[in-house]
Amino acid sequence: MFSSSIGLTARRMAATRIAPTLGSNSQQLRFLNLHEYQSKDLMESHSVKVQEGRSASTPAAAKDVAASILSATPGADLILKAQIHAGGRGKGYFVKSGLKGGVKILTTADEVEGFADQMFGDNLVTKQTSEDGQTVNMVLVNKGINITDEFYFAILLDRGVGGPCIVASVEGGMDIEAVAEETPEKIVTVPIDIFKGVTDEDCKVISDAYGLTDPALAAKCAKQVRSLYGMFAATDATQVEINPLALADDNEIYCVDAKLNFDDNAKFRQEDIFAMRDISMEDPRDIKAEEAGLNYIGLDGSIGCMVNGAGLAMATMDIIKLNGGSPANFLDVGGGATKEQVAEAFKILTSDPNVEGLLVNIFGGIMKCDVIAEGIVAAHKEVGLEVPLIVRLEGTNVEMGKKIMEESGLPIITADNLDEAAAKAVQALA
């Protein structure tokens, strides 16, 4: 049976997560997300079979890659792929040029150059991006292969099995969550013993799931599986997702599309991999928060939230919803934020044009309420806050904190409990 945790993990492992605050600043765990071309280069270095091709940073360079492929294999199809950190590129569209599709199947080097020229510098919008899309600064040119069958393959860390788990499905090239929902019997999960690695029995289960009865094909499948797991283990990956893993008419099995993620905790061991990070694909507010030692998550509501601790963040957002409002974001200042960090937090929160009000909900432990209050007053003055500000403080030095805000002369709306604070925040926006 396909576990629900694995079904959700396959598409969400790259999302930002917040570590619980235990008496100190919580640290943002941001799974490193690579471009497809970077993933394929990395796989090739670990003996994983991928399509022939290279990345290009200009239309002229893309033409050169295409010409090189055609020189070696005249008449080959050329696959041009825009490189962004989002799926659904083939069905996406470009904002400026109006070009439909970030993936093109072409036949000449001139065509590759022409379409690449339309892609570079333009924003590609897909079902996994915002309405603004992401800017294309790189393309990938691959030699086309004649695919006869497509499979799904992933290696994930799953709490249900207490370690890595391989997920395989004969339904490749499709949304794996949809497969899990509609035909779960077509998905096979194989827990991997980290001490033994991938065994012959594991490989047989996977090749059987793909219907590869030919011993030669089963052996090639096993080689790919072992190489992919070897890469997963060697690089401290949190996810290796190949969709599709393709069987071509040359009887070879290729990794056609790849999504790899890596845990920040492994950065000290994987410096070369983490040097591939492309911050141009990330929300600038996330970058500013990271630089300030803060944790930021953007949402789609109208009330910005500043909290200390992941649990408090969840509770704050829930109570805002219960009172009829919607959170626009939340920013976790952790357990030991300074006045300067609080000011930076205000700047980040108010940089969201959808924010119509701010709710500060702080439980003072190591983070003292008077320090937060001083930061709030300083930030209010520095930022020139023009939206309603609702503050609920509780804990260490709470009376001192309230006094600081009262004597500031600023239009700060205070509350004694979270429900009251959420209600006042919603009312202030009415």
N, C-alpha and C positions, 0 to 999 in steps of 0.2 A: 504494500500500500504506500502511496506517495504521501509523506507526512506534510502537514500544513506548514510547518516551519520551513521545510525545504522549498515548498512551492512559492512561498513569499520571498525567501532569501535570494533566489536566483536573480531577481530583478532589483533587489533593494540593498544588496550588500555595499553598494557604493555610496549610500546615503550617509550623511553626517549623524554621528551618535554622540551623546553626552554621557560622560562618566559621572557616577554619583559623587557628590561633594562630601568628603569625610574629614572635615576640620581644616581643609586647605583648598587652594584654588583647584577647581575641577579642570581637567585638561580635555581639549577637543580631540576626539578620535575621528580622524577624517581618512577614510580609506582612499589611498592613492588610486586614481583612475588614469589609465593610459589610453592613448589613441590606438586605433586599430593597427596602424603601421608600426608603432612601437611594440605592441603586443606580438605581432607577427615576427618582427626582428628578434624579440626575446625568445619566442618559441623555436625559431629556426636555430638559435644558438644552443638549444637544448634538444636538438635532433628531432623536433616535431616537423612533420611534412606540411608545408604551406605552398600556396601558389607562387610561381615565379613573379617577381615584380619589385618595385622600389617606391619610396615616397619622393615627392617633389615639392619644392617651395615656391616655384614660379611656373607659369604656363610653358615657358621654353624648356625648363627642366623636365616637365611632364611629357613634352613631345619627345625629348631625348630618350626617356625611359621606354616610351611606346615604340620608338624606332628600334631600340635595342631588342625588344621582345620580338618584333616583326622580322628583324634580321636573323634571329635564331630560329623562329618558327613562322615562316611566311603564311599569311592568311589567318593567323590566330585572332580570336576576339580580344579586345582590349577592354578591361573593366576599370573605369575611372570612378573613384570614390572620394567624396569630400570627407575631410577628417575633422570631426567634432566629438565632444563627449556626450553623445546621445544616440539612441537607436531610432529606427524608423526613417533613416536617411533617404531610402529609395522612394518613399511616398511624401517626402517633405517638399518645401518650396523655398526659393530665395526671395528675400524682401525687396532688394533693389532691382535686380534683373528680371524677376518674375519667372525665372527658370524653374521648371517642375522637375523634381527629383535630384537628390544628391548622389545618386549612383547611375552611371551611364554605361551601356554596352556599345562599344564603338569598333570600327574596323581600320581606321587610318590614324597615323600620328598627328596629322593636321586637325582631325576631329577632336582628338584628345586635347590639343593645345587650345582650340577654340572654346570647348566647353569648360576647360580649366580656367580660361581667362574670365568666363562669366561667374565662376565660383569664387575665385580669390577675392578677398576683401568684402564679400557679401555675407549676409547673415542667413543661415539655413534654419528654417523652422520645421520642427517635427513634433510628433505627438508627445515626445519626452522633453521638449524644451519649453521655455516661456514663449509668449507671443512675439518677443523680440528676436528669438532664435540665438544662435551662436555663430561667431565670425569664423569663416574658413580661412586659415593661414597655411594649410598643407593639404595635399591630395595624395592618394595612393593609386598607382597604376599597376594592375595585375594582369597576367595572361589569363584569358578565359579558359575554363575547362568545361567539358561536356558532362554535366552531372546526370547520373542515372538514378541516384537515390540520395536522400538527405536524412540525417539523424541528428538528434539532440544529445549533447554531452556536457556535463558540468561536474566540477569537483567543488564542494562547498564544505564549510565548517557548520556542523549541525548539532545543536544541543541535544536533540533527541537521541543521537547515537554517541554523543560525547567525543566527537572528533570529526575527521574528514569523511565525507560520503560522496560516492560517485552517483550521479543521476543520469540515466540513459533512457532515451525514448526513440522509437522508430519514427515518430512524428517530428522530424527535423524541419527547420526553417519556419516554425510556427511559434506563436506565443505559448510558452510552456505552462503558464498559469491556466490558459484556456484548455490545454490538453488535460491538465490535472483535474479541471472542473468537469469536463465533458467525457473524457475517456481515460480515467486514471489507470485502467488496466494496461494501458500502453506505456506506462512509465515504470521503470525498474530502479530501485535504489540499492546500492551496494556499500555498506559500511566498510571502511578500510582500517585494518589494524596498523597503527603507526609503527609498530615494531617489526612487522612482517613486510609492510608495503603491499603493492598490488601483486596478488598471487595468480597462478595459472587458473585457479577456479574462478577468481574474480573476473578475469578476462573472458572466460567462457560464458559467464552469465551475461556479460555485456554484449559479446558477439552474437549470442543466441537472441538477445533482446532485439538486435538489429536484423535478425534473420540471415546472418552470414554463415551459411552452411558449408561453403567452399573452404577447405582447410587453409588454402593460401590466403584468402581474404581475411579469415579469422586471425591468422598470424599477423597480417599487416595491421589489423585493428588492435591486436594485443600490443604491438610495437608502439602504435600511437598512444594508447592508453598509458603504457608504462612511461613513455617519454613525457607526456603531459603531467602525470603524477610526480615524476622526478622533478620537473620544473616547479610544480606547486610546492613541493617540500623544500627545494633548494632556495626558492625566492621568498619564503614566508608569505605566500599568497593567502588571501582569504577567499578568493573566488577565481576559478578558471571556467569560463563558460564559452563553449563552442557551438554556435548555432547558425549554419549547419556544419556538422561533420559530414563531408560529402564523399560519396563513392562516384568516381568518374569512369568514363568508358575506357580508360587505359588501365583499369583494374587497380588504381591507386586510391588511397583514402587521404583526403586533404582536410585541413582545418581552414575553412573558407572565411569565417567571420569569428572574431574573438573578442571577449571582454574579460580583462584581468584586473583584479583589485588586490591591494596590499595594505596591511595594517601599519599604521604609523609607529606602532611599538617596535617594528622591525627596522626602522630607518637606520639605526646605527650599524646594522649588519648589511643593509642593502643600499648603500649610498649611490651606487651607479644607477640603480632603478629609480630611486627617488629624485635623482637629478633630472629625470625625464618629465617631471611634473610641469604641466602647462597651466599656469594660473590665469591665462587669458580666457580659459573655459569656465572659470569659477566666478561666483558672485563677488564683486569688489567689496561688499560689506562683510562677507565671510573672511576675506583676506585682511581687512582692517581689524576685525575682531581678533583674528588669530595673532596679528602683530601686537595687539594690546593685551594679549593673554586672556581674552574673553571668548565666550562661546555664543555664537549667533545662529539662529535658524529663521529663515524667511518663510512667512506663510501668506495668506491671501485676504486677511481681514482688515480691520480699521483701527484696532487698539494695540499699540506697541506695549510689550511687557518686559520689565526688567526685574529679575529675580535672582536668588542665590540658591542654587541646587536644582538638579534635574527633577526630583519629585515635586518640589514646590512649583516648578515651571508647568508640569503636567496638571497639577491641581488648579493653578491660576487660570490656565487656558480652559479647563473644564468648567470652572465656575463662571467665567466670562460667557461661555456658550449657554450655560443654564440661565443666565440673566438676559439672554437675548442678544448678546454681542458676538463679535468674532475677532480673534487675535490676528494681528497683522504680522507678528513676529515674536520671538522671545530672545532675550539676551541674558545669559547666565554670568553674573560677575564673580561667582565662586565664593570661597570662604574668607578671602583676605584682600579684597579689592581696595585700591587706594582712591583718594579723591580724584586723581588724574584719570584713573580707569573709569570711574563713574561718569566723568565729563565726556570721555571718549565714547562710553556706552550711549549717552544721550545723543551724541552726534550721529552714531551709527543708526540708532533707532529712528531718529527723525529724518534720516536721509531717504527713508522709504516714503514715496509720495502718497501712498495709501493711508499712512498713519494720520488719524484725526484726533487721537488722544493717547496719553501714556499712563500706564498703570505700573507703579513700582510696588512690589510685594517682597519685603525682606524680613527674614527671621534671623535676628542677630544672635550669633553664638560667638565664634572667634571674630566674625564680622560684626563690629559694634555699630549700633544704630546711630550714634552720634557722628561717627565717621561717614556713614552713608548719608545722613542728613546734610552734613557739610558739603559732601560731594554733589548732592542734589541741588543745593542752593547755588554752589559755584557753577555747576553745569547749566542751570536755568539761566543765569546771568550771561555766561559765556556764549551759549547757543542762541540766546534771544528767543526762548521757547514761545511759540505762538499757539500751541494746541493745549487743551486742558491737561493738567497733570494731577493724577490721583495717587496718593502715597499711603501705604499701610506698612507700618513698622511694628515689630514685636521682638522682645528678647533683651539682650544686654544693652543697658543704657538707653532704653526706649524713651524714657521721659526727657532725657537730655536731647535726644534726637527730635522729639516733637517740639521742644522749646526752641531749638535752632530754627526749625521751619516756621514756627509761629512768629518769631521775631525778625524773620527775613523780610517781611513786607511783600513777599511774592504771592501770587494767586495760586497757592498750592491747596488742593482739596485733600483733607486727611480722612482716614477711616480707621476704626478700631479693630475690624476683623475683615477677613478676605471676602466674605459674601457682601458686606457693606461696600467694600472697595470696588468690587465688580459692578454692583448695582449703580454706584455713583459714576463709574466710568461710562457705562452704557447711557445713563441719563445725561451726562455731559455732552454726549455726541448727538443727542436727540434734537 
